[in-house]
Amino acid sequence: MSAPVAVIPSRYAATRFPGKPLTLISGKPMVQHVVERCLQAKCFSKVVVATDDERISAAVRGFGGDAVMTSPACASGTDRVAEVAAKLGLSGETVVINVQGDEPAVHPQSLITLAQAFDDPSVEMGTLIRVLKAEERANPNVVKAVLDEAGFALYFSRADLPYQRDAVSTPRWAHLGLYGYRARVLSRLATLPPTVLEKTESLEQLRALGHGIRIACRVTPHSSQAVDRPEDVPLAEAALARLA
């Protein structure tokens, strides 16, 4: 089986932060940092930026990266990644890792951990989790993951799950928005309609669960720092300094 391919969906017209991928973080465009983290992981056969904007494509080419233009009609990052996988002509069993374009400080070891989940040929889709901090339990912006006994996701929620009825020591997990898929599963996922639970929680991964696609969860000790708004830039620079 060939090595995984990393695809970084990168959109210029973000509602909360237009032009976000090109925002300078520690002197480099954010998208460049994400590409560099993927290259540092040394587990990918190819690292590609998927974008519908020529400005992003030109910037990626400018620092020596590889960009593939995608349709502006893509409704989500998953759709954008699926389009790139189809354009690259990847075989059905090839593993595609969807690396969020707004995570400049993603730890290379986290990427390796996710890629290694697919050493198990039964894994069709995978993601990462970390230990949930006590102060995060009530925060709806921190997505919680509930697992079965084999480490597959039962559910993802913005609510504090599982409910603590008795004084039982229960592992609690936070979800990190990194995904891997076999190319055939990614292609199928991009054609599936949204589910009621997905729309209720506004969590795209619930579409996979709702349509019977199992998601293997792997634990990483590393958190990251997403850049959703301009005020997140200093936080991302601090996270990058800790990686150095």
C-alpha positions as a Markdown table, in Angstrom:
| # | Residue | x | y | z |
|---|---|---|---|---|
| 1 | Met | 0.0 | 0.0 | 0.0 |
| 2 | Ser | 1.3 | 3.5 | -0.9 |
| 3 | Ala | 2.1 | 6.0 | 1.8 |
| 4 | Pro | -0.7 | 8.4 | 2.8 |
| 5 | Val | -1.4 | 11.7 | 1.0 |
| 6 | Ala | -1.9 | 14.9 | 3.0 |
| 7 | Val | -4.5 | 17.3 | 1.6 |
| 8 | Ile | -4.9 | 20.8 | 3.2 |
| 9 | Pro | -8.2 | 22.5 | 2.3 |
| 10 | Ser | -7.6 | 26.2 | 2.2 |
| 11 | Arg | -10.4 | 28.7 | 1.4 |
| 12 | Tyr | -9.9 | 32.5 | 1.0 |
| 13 | Ala | -13.4 | 33.6 | 1.7 |
| 14 | Ala | -13.8 | 32.5 | 5.3 |
| 15 | Thr | -16.7 | 34.4 | 6.9 |
| 16 | Arg | -15.1 | 35.3 | 10.2 |
| 17 | Phe | -11.6 | 35.9 | 8.8 |
| 18 | Pro | -11.3 | 36.5 | 5.0 |
| 19 | Gly | -7.9 | 35.8 | 3.6 |
| 20 | Lys | -7.0 | 33.7 | 6.7 |
| 21 | Pro | -4.7 | 31.2 | 4.9 |
| 22 | Leu | -2.4 | 34.0 | 3.8 |
| 23 | Thr | -2.2 | 35.7 | 7.2 |
| 24 | Leu | 1.4 | 36.1 | 8.3 |
| 25 | Ile | 2.2 | 34.1 | 11.4 |
| 26 | Ser | 5.8 | 34.4 | 12.6 |
| 27 | Gly | 6.7 | 35.9 | 9.2 |
| 28 | Lys | 5.1 | 33.2 | 7.0 |
| 29 | Pro | 1.6 | 32.7 | 5.5 |
| 30 | Met | -0.4 | 30.4 | 7.7 |
| 31 | Val | -0.8 | 27.8 | 4.9 |
| 32 | Gln | 3.0 | 27.5 | 4.7 |
| 33 | His | 3.2 | 26.5 | 8.3 |
| 34 | Val | 0.7 | 23.8 | 7.8 |
| 35 | Val | 2.6 | 22.4 | 4.8 |
| 36 | Glu | 5.8 | 22.5 | 6.8 |
| 37 | Arg | 4.2 | 20.5 | 9.7 |
| 38 | Cys | 3.1 | 17.9 | 7.2 |
| 39 | Leu | 6.6 | 17.7 | 5.6 |
| 40 | Gln | 8.2 | 17.4 | 9.1 |
| 41 | Ala | 6.0 | 14.3 | 9.8 |
| 42 | Lys | 7.8 | 12.5 | 6.9 |
| 43 | Cys | 4.9 | 10.0 | 6.6 |
| 44 | Phe | 3.3 | 11.3 | 3.4 |
| 45 | Ser | 4.0 | 10.5 | -0.2 |
| 46 | Lys | 2.5 | 13.9 | -1.2 |
| 47 | Val | 1.4 | 17.1 | 0.5 |
| 48 | Val | -1.2 | 19.1 | -1.5 |
| 49 | Val | -3.0 | 22.3 | -0.7 |
| 50 | Ala | -6.6 | 22.2 | -2.0 |
| 51 | Thr | -7.9 | 25.7 | -2.8 |
| 52 | Asp | -10.4 | 27.6 | -5.0 |
| 53 | Asp | -8.5 | 30.8 | -4.9 |
| 54 | Glu | -5.6 | 31.7 | -7.2 |
| 55 | Arg | -4.0 | 34.0 | -4.6 |
| 56 | Ile | -3.6 | 31.0 | -2.3 |
| 57 | Ser | -2.4 | 28.8 | -5.1 |
| 58 | Ala | 0.2 | 31.4 | -6.1 |
| 59 | Ala | 1.4 | 31.8 | -2.5 |
| 60 | Val | 1.8 | 28.0 | -2.2 |
| 61 | Arg | 3.8 | 27.8 | -5.4 |
| 62 | Gly | 5.9 | 30.7 | -4.2 |
| 63 | Phe | 7.2 | 28.8 | -1.3 |
| 64 | Gly | 7.7 | 25.6 | -3.3 |
| 65 | Gly | 4.5 | 23.8 | -2.3 |
| 66 | Asp | 2.0 | 21.9 | -4.4 |
| 67 | Ala | -1.5 | 23.3 | -4.9 |
| 68 | Val | -4.5 | 21.9 | -6.7 |
| 69 | Met | -7.4 | 24.1 | -7.7 |
| 70 | Thr | -10.9 | 23.0 | -6.7 |
| 71 | Ser | -14.4 | 24.0 | -7.4 |
| 72 | Pro | -15.8 | 27.1 | -5.6 |
| 73 | Ala | -19.0 | 25.1 | -5.2 |
| 74 | Cys | -17.4 | 22.8 | -2.6 |
| 75 | Ala | -19.6 | 23.0 | 0.5 |
| 76 | Ser | -17.0 | 21.8 | 3.0 |
| 77 | Gly | -13.4 | 20.9 | 3.4 |
| 78 | Thr | -14.3 | 17.2 | 3.0 |
| 79 | Asp | -15.7 | 18.0 | -0.4 |
| 80 | Arg | -12.6 | 19.9 | -1.4 |
| 81 | Val | -10.3 | 17.0 | -0.2 |
| 82 | Ala | -12.5 | 14.5 | -2.1 |
| 83 | Glu | -12.2 | 16.5 | -5.3 |
| 84 | Val | -8.4 | 16.5 | -5.0 |
| 85 | Ala | -8.3 | 12.8 | -4.3 |
| 86 | Ala | -10.3 | 12.2 | -7.5 |
| 87 | Lys | -8.1 | 14.6 | -9.5 |
| 88 | Leu | -5.0 | 12.7 | -8.3 |
| 89 | Gly | -6.5 | 9.4 | -9.4 |
| 90 | Leu | -5.8 | 7.8 | -6.0 |
| 91 | Ser | -6.6 | 4.1 | -5.6 |
| 92 | Gly | -9.5 | 3.2 | -3.3 |
| 93 | Glu | -7.3 | 2.0 | -0.5 |
| 94 | Thr | -4.9 | 5.0 | -0.5 |
| 95 | Val | -5.1 | 6.8 | 2.8 |
| 96 | Val | -5.9 | 10.5 | 2.6 |
| 97 | Ile | -5.3 | 12.7 | 5.6 |
| 98 | Asn | -7.4 | 15.9 | 5.8 |
| 99 | Val | -5.2 | 18.5 | 7.6 |
| 100 | Gln | -7.0 | 21.6 | 8.7 |
| 101 | Gly | -5.6 | 24.7 | 6.9 |
| 102 | Asp | -6.0 | 26.8 | 10.0 |
| 103 | Glu | -3.9 | 24.7 | 12.4 |
| 104 | Pro | -0.4 | 26.1 | 11.8 |
| 105 | Ala | 0.9 | 24.5 | 15.0 |
| 106 | Val | -0.4 | 21.0 | 14.5 |
| 107 | His | 2.2 | 18.6 | 15.9 |
| 108 | Pro | 3.9 | 16.4 | 13.3 |
| 109 | Gln | 3.7 | 13.4 | 15.7 |
| 110 | Ser | -0.1 | 13.8 | 15.7 |
| 111 | Leu | -0.1 | 13.5 | 12.0 |
| 112 | Ile | 2.0 | 10.4 | 12.2 |
| 113 | Thr | -0.3 | 8.9 | 14.9 |
| 114 | Leu | -3.3 | 9.4 | 12.6 |
| 115 | Ala | -1.6 | 7.9 | 9.6 |
| 116 | Gln | -0.5 | 4.9 | 11.6 |
| 117 | Ala | -4.1 | 4.1 | 12.5 |
| 118 | Phe | -4.5 | 2.8 | 8.9 |
| 119 | Asp | -1.8 | 0.2 | 9.5 |
| 120 | Asp | -4.9 | -1.8 | 10.5 |
| 121 | Pro | -6.6 | -2.7 | 7.2 |
| 122 | Ser | -10.0 | -2.7 | 8.8 |
| 123 | Val | -9.9 | 1.0 | 9.6 |
| 124 | Glu | -11.8 | 3.0 | 6.9 |
| 125 | Met | -11.8 | 6.4 | 8.7 |
| 126 | Gly | -9.8 | 7.8 | 11.6 |
| 127 | Thr | -9.5 | 10.8 | 13.8 |
| 128 | Leu | -7.6 | 12.1 | 16.8 |
| 129 | Ile | -8.6 | 12.6 | 20.4 |
| 130 | Arg | -6.9 | 14.0 | 23.5 |
| 131 | Val | -7.7 | 14.0 | 27.2 |
| 132 | Leu | -10.5 | 16.5 | 28.0 |
| 133 | Lys | -9.6 | 19.1 | 30.6 |
| 134 | Ala | -12.1 | 19.5 | 33.5 |
| 135 | Glu | -12.6 | 23.2 | 32.6 |
| 136 | Glu | -13.5 | 22.3 | 29.0 |
| 137 | Arg | -16.5 | 20.1 | 29.9 |
| 138 | Ala | -19.1 | 22.8 | 29.7 |
| 139 | Asn | -17.5 | 24.5 | 26.7 |
| 140 | Pro | -19.5 | 23.8 | 23.5 |
| 141 | Asn | -16.6 | 24.9 | 21.4 |
| 142 | Val | -14.6 | 21.9 | 22.6 |
| 143 | Val | -16.1 | 18.8 | 21.0 |
| 144 | Lys | -16.4 | 15.7 | 23.1 |
| 145 | Ala | -15.9 | 12.1 | 21.8 |
| 146 | Val | -17.5 | 9.0 | 23.3 |
| 147 | Leu | -15.8 | 5.7 | 22.4 |
| 148 | Asp | -16.7 | 2.1 | 22.3 |
| 149 | Glu | -14.5 | -0.6 | 23.9 |
| 150 | Ala | -12.5 | -1.0 | 20.7 |
| 151 | Gly | -11.6 | 2.7 | 20.4 |
| 152 | Phe | -14.2 | 3.6 | 17.7 |
| 153 | Ala | -16.4 | 6.6 | 18.0 |
| 154 | Leu | -19.9 | 6.1 | 19.4 |
| 155 | Tyr | -20.8 | 9.8 | 19.2 |
| 156 | Phe | -19.4 | 13.3 | 19.1 |
| 157 | Ser | -21.1 | 16.2 | 20.9 |
| 158 | Arg | -20.7 | 19.8 | 22.0 |
| 159 | Ala | -22.5 | 18.7 | 25.2 |
| 160 | Asp | -20.7 | 17.3 | 28.3 |
| 161 | Leu | -20.9 | 13.6 | 27.5 |
| 162 | Pro | -21.2 | 11.1 | 29.1 |
| 163 | Tyr | -23.5 | 12.2 | 31.8 |
| 164 | Gln | -22.0 | 11.7 | 35.2 |
| 165 | Arg | -24.7 | 9.9 | 37.2 |
| 166 | Asp | -22.6 | 8.0 | 39.7 |
| 167 | Ala | -19.1 | 8.5 | 41.1 |
| 168 | Val | -17.4 | 6.4 | 38.4 |
| 169 | Ser | -14.0 | 7.3 | 36.9 |
| 170 | Thr | -14.8 | 7.8 | 33.3 |
| 171 | Pro | -12.3 | 8.7 | 30.6 |
| 172 | Arg | -13.3 | 11.9 | 28.9 |
| 173 | Trp | -12.0 | 12.8 | 25.5 |
| 174 | Ala | -11.8 | 16.0 | 23.4 |
| 175 | His | -11.9 | 15.6 | 19.6 |
| 176 | Leu | -9.2 | 17.1 | 17.4 |
| 177 | Gly | -10.5 | 18.0 | 13.9 |
| 178 | Leu | -8.0 | 15.9 | 11.9 |
| 179 | Tyr | -9.4 | 13.2 | 9.7 |
| 180 | Gly | -8.1 | 10.3 | 7.6 |
| 181 | Tyr | -10.0 | 8.2 | 5.2 |
| 182 | Arg | -9.4 | 5.5 | 2.6 |
| 183 | Ala | -10.0 | 7.2 | -0.7 |
| 184 | Arg | -13.0 | 5.1 | -1.5 |
| 185 | Val | -14.7 | 6.0 | 1.8 |
| 186 | Leu | -13.9 | 9.7 | 1.3 |
| 187 | Ser | -15.5 | 9.5 | -2.2 |
| 188 | Arg | -18.6 | 8.0 | -0.7 |
| 189 | Leu | -18.7 | 10.4 | 2.2 |
| 190 | Ala | -18.7 | 13.4 | -0.1 |
| 191 | Thr | -21.9 | 12.1 | -1.8 |
| 192 | Leu | -23.9 | 11.5 | 1.4 |
| 193 | Pro | -26.6 | 13.9 | 2.5 |
| 194 | Pro | -26.3 | 15.7 | 5.9 |
| 195 | Thr | -28.0 | 13.9 | 8.8 |
| 196 | Val | -30.3 | 15.4 | 11.4 |
| 197 | Leu | -27.8 | 15.0 | 14.2 |
| 198 | Glu | -25.0 | 16.6 | 12.1 |
| 199 | Lys | -27.2 | 19.6 | 11.5 |
| 200 | Thr | -28.3 | 19.7 | 15.2 |
| 201 | Glu | -24.8 | 19.7 | 16.6 |
| 202 | Ser | -23.2 | 21.4 | 13.6 |
| 203 | Leu | -20.6 | 18.6 | 13.5 |
| 204 | Glu | -19.7 | 17.2 | 10.1 |
| 205 | Gln | -18.2 | 14.0 | 11.5 |
| 206 | Leu | -21.7 | 12.9 | 12.6 |
| 207 | Arg | -22.6 | 12.4 | 8.9 |
| 208 | Ala | -20.1 | 9.5 | 8.7 |
| 209 | Leu | -21.5 | 7.9 | 11.9 |
| 210 | Gly | -25.1 | 8.5 | 10.8 |
| 211 | His | -24.5 | 6.6 | 7.6 |
| 212 | Gly | -22.7 | 3.7 | 9.2 |
| 213 | Ile | -19.0 | 4.6 | 8.6 |
| 214 | Arg | -17.0 | 3.7 | 11.7 |
| 215 | Ile | -14.4 | 6.2 | 12.9 |
| 216 | Ala | -11.3 | 4.9 | 14.7 |
| 217 | Cys | -10.0 | 7.2 | 17.4 |
| 218 | Arg | -6.4 | 7.5 | 18.3 |
| 219 | Val | -5.0 | 9.4 | 21.3 |
| 220 | Thr | -2.5 | 12.1 | 21.0 |
| 221 | Pro | -0.9 | 14.0 | 23.9 |
| 222 | His | -0.5 | 17.1 | 21.7 |
| 223 | Ser | -3.1 | 19.9 | 21.4 |
| 224 | Ser | -3.0 | 22.6 | 18.7 |
| 225 | Gln | -4.1 | 26.2 | 18.2 |
| 226 | Ala | -6.6 | 26.9 | 15.6 |
| 227 | Val | -6.8 | 30.3 | 14.0 |
| 228 | Asp | -10.5 | 31.3 | 13.7 |
| 229 | Arg | -10.2 | 35.1 | 14.2 |
| 230 | Pro | -7.4 | 37.7 | 13.9 |
| 231 | Glu | -6.9 | 37.7 | 17.7 |
| 232 | Asp | -5.9 | 34.0 | 17.5 |
| 233 | Val | -2.7 | 34.9 | 15.6 |
| 234 | Pro | -0.6 | 35.6 | 18.7 |
| 235 | Leu | -1.8 | 32.4 | 20.3 |
| 236 | Ala | -0.7 | 30.4 | 17.2 |
| 237 | Glu | 2.7 | 32.1 | 17.3 |
| 238 | Ala | 3.1 | 31.1 | 20.9 |
| 239 | Ala | 2.1 | 27.5 | 20.0 |
| 240 | Leu | 4.6 | 27.5 | 17.2 |
| 241 | Ala | 7.4 | 28.7 | 19.6 |
| 242 | Arg | 6.6 | 25.8 | 21.8 |
| 243 | Leu | 7.0 | 23.4 | 18.9 |
| 244 | Ala | 10.5 | 24.8 | 18.0 |
